[in-house]
Amino acid sequence: MFELKKIIYFLLFWTFIITLSLPYFGFFTKKGIAYKILGALSSFYIVNIYFTQVFLSAISQLKAGKFLLLNSAILLITILAIFIKMKKEKYKDLSSPVIRFIEKEKKYTEEKPYAIEKFIMILGFGGAIFSTLSVVIASFIFPPRGIDDISYHIPKIVENVLGKRFVSLDVDLDPRFAFPISGQMLSQAYVLLFKNLVFIDSTNIFFAVLSALSIYVISEKLFRERISSIISSLFVFSTPIVIGQMASNYVDLAFAAFFVSSWAFSVSKNFFLSGAMAGLLISTKYIGFLLLPFIAFIAKKESSEYKEKSKIAITKFLLGLLLTGSFFYIMNIKEFETPFYPPPWTKEGELIYPQPHPLKSPKDLLNIIHILGAFFKYDNLELSFHKGFSLIFWFITLPSFLYFTFRERFWRKTEFWLLIIPLAYLLWRSIPSIHVNARFLIWFVFTTFLFFSYVGRKKFFMLWTSAVFTINLALIPFKMVKTEWPIFVNKKKNSCPNTISNLLDSGKPLWYENFEEPASFLEFLGEIMKKEKKKNLSIGICNALFYGDKLQNKINCSSKNEQIDIKLSFLKILKGKVVQKLEEKITGYEKIFYGNDFEIFIRKDIFEKEKELISRVKENYLKCRAQK
């Protein structure tokens, strides 16, 4: 019954999204179905998700009842506005715009796909269904699994819900608490409505849909190839990193979705929505400002067709940008006297933001080539939050982008450099840690998808695409098994993969290989205690432990000054100010080890019983390290 209630919550949430999105169709009557859905979903996010929560937060009334009441009022106003619009356009009844819509869509059905194109589209839709179902199942079975999710994404949105407004969390615990959260507002709405985190990892499916629609709209607008544009949009759901991000609360997919949707609205001449989505882009990640010149240039270029009305179009773009892009920066200025916190040049900034690869000698350049070569190899073996650009990107869409660039001399265009300069800069900053920061480039992966339509419907190219697409899709289930996703061919349904979460069994969890000294020490100690004492120990690894030791099925927050009651055997905590803060709250634990980045605590009752064993393990471990 308890689990059934959570499933009902999930279904209610998507009913909520669809119900509030549908009326917006009435405002997008002049273009194709993909544009209508894109416009409706984007309007829903801007009005019903973003503005409602900002408004309720401003009056400290961020409550589920008030949120639903305000959205109900917006729904009624929207329906009323549509009836007024219909009356002005002299529709006799509701069926009139529907009939007109069907007649307009008929012209699109005249373009018939080849057999090979039908095959690719069937693969694409099948892949989309499979990946979406896998994400939903994973979000139901597993607690939130991303390190960033548990460190600062989820604590921030849950604290907002508990505080009934956008709260300011202690940046000494994690400087990233000051980051803007426009990309997390949908997840926050889920927590606000249902007060639990089951299925919260599936909210990013919304941004995958938004991305696919945007890619179709841009591609069809640029190249007038409907079939190829459909295929390019389906690539989204077969991209491993997108599947990984759909099953998390990371914001890189939302960031990419805001980028391509802003671009789509610009080429569709809807400059207010283009600006509003660009505002969400910059208020999701600071690096959005690197892509803003490209979006603004496209908007300016498209608005120039209006001649005397181009200034009005640009004004609409800027208005949308300010309305959605300024709120969190105003909050930061008010609290930290700077819009960007932590500033990149500070000590905290150097710890938080990826540091660039050195470029002081030819050896540094060779090292970059070596890293990128290794990344190309391992990227095609991964399905994670961080990487997995797919065979489609490497062997179909990236070559299509390069082919277009050289054949059409795209490199002579301003917009090319407005894309490439941010790409080069982000790549330079990401290379030293590209195994976890490749996700910063999802927006570029989506950009290359657009140019598939340029090469288009050449039969040899379609045969090549079908072969690569088939192999790519066939590998996805095996990549899921490798990371122990709960899919139908996976027998380890009760495992908890790649989880830096609330409770982990000892032995040899998958996350050990991703951590340094203390993790090795814990493995050393865990194996010996299991062997000699026949004890299974529970280990917690988190740099936001103040938030609570359970993240799923209940919201357990310790943001105030009460002490934390934790039942884990071990705690591994990020060193620095975080530890200083936590040591004041954590009771019943003894510090037993420290490394370069982390400190390890053990429950005092275990420590008292196993002092001799712990001392012996520590001594042997340090000897082993010294010998290495």
N, C-alpha and C positions, 0 to 999 in steps of 0.2 A: 504493500500500500504506500509505504514511504517512497519507494522508487517510482511508483506510478505517478505520485504527486509531482516529482521532479520532471517526468516526461511531459505531463500536462503543462507545467510551467514553460517548457521549451516550445510546445505547440502554441500556447497562448502568446508567447513573445513574437513568433513569426506571424501569427494572425494579427497581432498589434501592428507590426511593420506593414503588412499587406493592406490592412484596412485603412490605415492613415495615409498610405501612399496612393491608393487608387484615385481619390478625388483630384489629385494633381494632374492626372491625365487630361482633364478638361482644359488645362492651360497650354497644352502642347499638341495642337491640332494640325499643324502645318507640315510635319515631317514624318518619317517612317516610324515603325513600331519600336525599334531599338532606341531611337532618340526619345520617344515618349516615355519608355520605361526608365531610361537614364534620367530624364528630367524629373519624373515622379519620385524616384528613389533619392535623388540628390536634394530635391525640395523637402522631402520628408526628413532627411538627415539634418539639413540646415535649420528648418523651422521646428519640427517636432522633437528632435533630439538635442541639437545644439542650443538654440535660443531659449527653449523652455527651461532647460537646466541652468543656463546662465541667469535667466530672469529669476527663477525660484531661489537660486543661490544668493542673488543680490538682496533678497528680502528674508534670507535665512529660513526658507520654507521648502527646502529640497526634500519633499516627502512624497511617497507613492501616491497617496490620495490626491494631493494638489497637482502632481504631475499628470495623472489621468484626467483630472477635471480640466486642467488647462488644455490638454490635447483634445479633449472632447469639444471644448469651445472652439478650438482652431478647426476641427473637423466640420463643425456646423457652419462656421464662417466661410470655409472653403467651398462647401456645397452650395451655400447661398450665392457666393461670388460666381460660381459656375452657371447657376440658373440665370443670374443677371447677364452674364456674358452671352449665354444662349439666346436670351431675349433680344439683346442688342443685335445679334447676328441673325435674328428672325428664324430660329429653329422652332418648329411647331411642337416637337416632343423630343424625348431623350433619344429616340431611334435615329433622328436625323443626322447628328454628328457621327453616329456609329456607321450608318450607311455610307456617308461621305468618306469615312476612314477606310472602309472595305474597298470602295472604288479606287481610292488612292493607292492602296496596297496591291491592287491587281497587277499594276505595271511591273512590280518586283518579281512576280511569279513567272513572267515571260522568260527570264533567264534560267535555263535548265542546266543542272550540273551534269558533268560527265559521270560515267560509272565509277571511275577512280575517285572523283571528288565526293560522290555519295558515300563511298567506302570510308574515306577520311573523315567525313562529317559523322558517320555512324560511330567510328572509333572515338571521335572527339566528344560526342554526347555520352557515349558509354563511359569514357574516362571521367567526364564531369560528374556523372551519377555515382560512379565507384568512389572517387576521391571525396565527394561531399558526404556520402554515407560513412566512409571510414573516419572522417573528421568528427561527425556527430557521435559515432560509437566511441571514439577515443575520448571525446570531451565528457561523455557520460561515465565511462569506466575509470578514467584517471583523474587525479587532482591536477590543478595547474602545474605545468612542468617546466616552463621557461625560467631561467635564472633571473632575467630582468622582470618577468611577471611577478615573481615572488619577492624580489628585492625592492621594487619601487612602483611598478604598474598597479598591481592589485591593492597593496596597502593604501595607495593614494586614493583610488576610487572608492574603496570601502570606507575609509576615513571621511571622505566627502559625504557619503550616504549617512554615516553615523552622526556627523556634525551638522547635517541638514544644510550644508553650504560648502563651497570650495574652501577647504581648510589649508592652513600652512603647516606642513609637517617639519620637524626638526632637520634642517639640512646638514647638521653635524652627523646625523645617523646615515644619511645618504644625500649628497648634493643634488642627485637627480630628482629629488622630490620637487625641485623648482622647475622642472621641465614642463612645457605646455602639454595639455592632454586632450586636444581636440580629436585626436584619433582614437581615444579611449571612451568617448562619450556614449557609444552604443553599449559597450560592456558595463559602463556605469549605470545606464538605464536598466539593464537586466538585474543588476544587484539592487538597485532602488526598488524595482517592482517586486522581486521575489525573495530578497534577503538570503540568497545562497549563491554558491559558485559552481554548482553542477551545471554543465553545458555552457559556462561562460566562455570557454575556449572556442566555442563554435561561432561566436558572434562575428568573427572575421570572414565568414562565408559571405556576408553582405558586401564586403569590399572586393572579394573575388568577382562577384556578379557585377558590381559597379565597374571594375576594371575591364571585364570582358565586353560589356556594352560600350564603354568608351572607346576601346580599341576598334570595335566594329564601326562605330560612327566616324572616327577619324579616317580609318582606312578606306571606307566606302566614299567618303567625301574627297579624299586625295586622289584615289585611283579609279573610282567608279566601277569597281569589281565586286559585286555583291557576294558571289560564291566564295571567292578568295578571302573576303573580309570576314565572312562567317567562320571560315576555317581558322583564320588568324586569331579571332576572339576565343575560339575553343582551346587554343594553345595554353591559355591561362590555367585551366583546370588540370592540365597534364604536366605542369611545371613543378618539380619536386619541392623547391623552396616555397612555392605558393601553397602547396598542400600542407607543408610544415607550418607555415605562418597561419594558415586557416585554423590550425589546431592549437593556437596559442593566443596570448594577448600582446604579442609584439606588434609594433605599430608600423613596421616597414611596408607591409602590404597596404595598409590604409594610406600611408604616405604616397605610395605609387599610384593608388586609385585616385587620390585627390589630384595628382599631377596630370594623369591622362584624362580625367573627367573635365578639368579646367581647360585643357587643350581642346577636348571635344566640343565644349560649349562655345569656345572662341570660333572654331571653324563652322559652327552652326549659327553664328551671329547672336548668341544669347550672352551678352557681355556681363550682365549682372551676375548670372550664375557662374560664369567663368571666373569673375573676380571673387565670388563667395567661396568657390572651391579652392582657388589660389590662397585665400585667407586661411582655410582649413589646412592647406599644405604647410604654410609657414608656422601655423600654431599647433602642428603635430611634431615637427622636428625643426631645429634651428637651421639645418642644411637646406630647408625649403627656400631660404633666401638666395641660395646659389642657383636655383631653377626659376626663380621669379622673373629675372630678366627675359628668359626664353618665353614664358607664358605672356608677359606684358608685350613683348615684341609681336607675338602671334596675334594678340588682341588688337594691337595698333595696326598691323598689316591688314587684318580682316575688316576692321572698322573703316579703313581708308576707302572702301567701296561705297560708303555712305556719303562721301564728299562733305557737304555742309553739315551733315548730322554726325560726323565722326567724333566731334568733341563730346556730344551727348553720349555716344557709345563708350568712350573712354571714361567719362564721368561715372557711368553705370558700373564699369569694371572696378574703378577705384572705390566706389561706394560699397560694393560687395566685398572687396578686399578688406576694407577697414572694419566692416560690420562683423566679419568672422575671424579676422586675423589679429585684432588688437587686444582683446580682453585679457589674455594670459600675460601679455607683455606689460600691460598696465598694472596687473597684480604684482609682477616682479619689480617694476619701478617703484611701486609703493612700498614693497617690503625690503628690497635689496638695493634700491637706488640705481639699478641697471636693468635693462630689458632682458639681458642674457645672463643667466646664472647657472653654474659658476662661469665667470669670464675665462676664456681659453688660456689667457696668459698667467693665470694664478696657479698656485700649487694644486688646488682642488681640480681646476680645469685640466691640468696636465695628466692627472690621474683618471679623469672621466673620459676625455675625448681621445680618440686614437691618435697617436703621435706619428708623424710622417716618416717614411723610409729615408735614411740619409742619402744624399746625392753628392758626395764629396770626391768620388774617384770612379774610374771605369769599373772597378771591382763591385761597387755599389750597384751599377747598372746591370752587370752580369748577375748579381744576386737577385735583382728584381725579376729578370728573365727566368731564373731558376725557380723562384717562388711561384710565378705565374704558370710555369710549366707543370709544377707539382699541383697547383690548384686546378688546372684543367683536368688532370688525371683524377684527382679525388672528388672534384665537383660532380663528376658523372657517376660516382658511386654513392652519393649522399642523398638522403631525404631528411632535412632537418629544418630548424628555425633559421639556420644561418646560411646554408648554401644548398646548391642543387639547381643550377640554371637550366639543366636538361639538355639532352641531345638535340632537341628541337632548336634551341638557341644556338648551340655551337655549330650545327651542321645545316641548318635551314635559314633561320631568320637573321643571324649575324652576317652570313654571306650575302643574304638579300640586301641588307642595309649597306654593306660595303659595295656591292654591285651597283646599287642605286647611286651611292655617293660618287663613284668614279664615272659611271656612264652618263649621269645627268649633271656632272660637275657640281654636285651638292656642296662640295667643300668650298665653293666660291660664295655661298650664301651666308648671310649673317646668322641665320637661325642654326646653321650647322655648328658654328663656333660657340654659340650660346648653349648648345648641347654638349659639345666635346670638352670645353674648358671645365665645367663642373664635373664631368665624368673623369677627366684626367686628375683633377684635384682630389676627388673622393677616392679614386683608385690609389693615388700616391699616399693618402692618409690611411687607407685600409690595408695596404699590402703587408705591413708587419704583422697584422692580426687578421688576415683575410679569411682564415678558417672560421672566424665568428662574425666578421664584418662585411662579408660579401653581400649580405642582405641590404646594405646601404645602396646597392646598385639594381635593385629590382625594377625601379622606374626605367632604367636603360634597357633591361631585358624586354619590358613591355614596349618600349619605343621601337625596338627592332622588329617586334611582331607586326607592326604596321606595314613594313616594307615587303612582307611576304606577298602582298597583293600586287606589288610592282612587277615582280617576276611572273606572278599570276598563273594563268591557266595553261601554260606550256605543258604538254603531256609528259615529257621526260621529267620535268621538274616535279610534277604531281606524283609520278611513280617513285621518284626519290623521296619525296615528302611522305608518301604512304609507308615506305620501308622504314624510314627513320622514326616516324610517328608510332608504328607498330612496335618496334624494338623499345622505344622509350616507354610506352604504356606497359609492355610486358615486364620491364624492369621495376616498375613502381611497386608492385606487391612484394617483390623480393627485397627492395630497399626498406619497405615497411617491416618485413620480418626481421631484417638485420637490426632495426631499431626497436623491435618488439612492439609494433602497433597491434591493436586488437582487431585484426582482420580475419576473415573466414578460414584462411589456410594457416593461421598462427595458433599453435597449441598453447602458447604461454599467455593466455588471456588475463591471468591474474597478476602478471608482472607489471612493474612500474618503470618504464624505460626513461633513461636520461633525466631522471627526476632529482632535482635539488629541492626536495620538498620537505614536508613536515615529519615524515617517518620512513626510515629505510632500514631494511634488514641488513645485518652484518654478513660477512662472508666475502664476496667479491662483487659488489654492485657495479653496474656499467659505468657509473660516473667516476670511479677511481682514476681511470687513465687520464681524465681531464684536469686533475688537480696535482699540486706539487707536494712538497715535503710532508705537511701534516696528513694529507690523504694517504701517502705511503706509510706513514707511521701508524695511522689508524688501521690500515690493512694488515700491517705487521702484528699489531696488538690484537685485532679482531680475530685473526686466524689462530694465534696462540691461545687466546682465551677459549675459543671454540674447541680447540684440540685438547687443551689441558683441563679446562673447567667445565666443558660441555655446556657453555652458555651462549645463547644467541643475544647479541647486543643490538640496540637500536641507536642509530646515529643521525643527528640532525645537522644539516649544513645550510646555513642561511645568513645573509648579512642584513636581514630585516627581522630578526627573531623577536624583536620587541613587539611585533605585530601579532604574534601568537604561534602556537605549535601545530594548529590544525587549520588547514585552508579550505578543506572541502566539507560540504554539508552543514557547516555552521560558520558564523562570522565571530571569531574570537579575537578581540582587539585589546591591546595593552598600551594604548597611546598615552594614557595618563600615568601617574606615578606609582600605581600599585605594583607590587612585585609579581613576577611571572612564575606561574606554577607549570613546570615542564617535567615530563616523565621520561625523557630520552636518557639513554645511558651516556652518550657523548654529545658534545656540541663543538662544531668547528665554525669559528666566527672570524670574519674579516677583521684584520688588525686596524689599529688607529683609534679615531674618535668613536667609532661604532662600539668597540670593545669597552672603552671607558664608560660610555653611556650604559651599556648592557650590564657591566659588572655591578652597577648600582642596583639593578633590578633582579638579576638572576640570583636566586638563593639555592643553597644545597649543592653547589658545584665547586670543584677544585681545579685550578689551572694546572695542567700537567705537561704541556708542550707548547712551543711556539716556533714558527718558521718565518720565512721572509714576508709572507702576506697574511697568514692566518694564525690563530691561537686555538688550542684545544682544551676543552673543559670536560671533566668526568664527574658523574654524580658522587657525592661525598660518601654515601653508604657503600658504593662499589669500591671507591678509593681506599676506604679504611680496611676493607676485606682483602684487597688485592695489591697492597702497597709494594710488596716484594716482587710480585710478577710484573707490575707496571715499571718498576725501577729497572728490573732485569731486561725487559723488552726495550726500554728507552736506551739503555747502555749498549745493547747489541745492535740496535738500529743505527745509532750514531757511529759505531765502529764500522758497520757496513758502508755507510755513506762516506766515511773517511777513506776507506779502501778504494772506493770508486774514484 
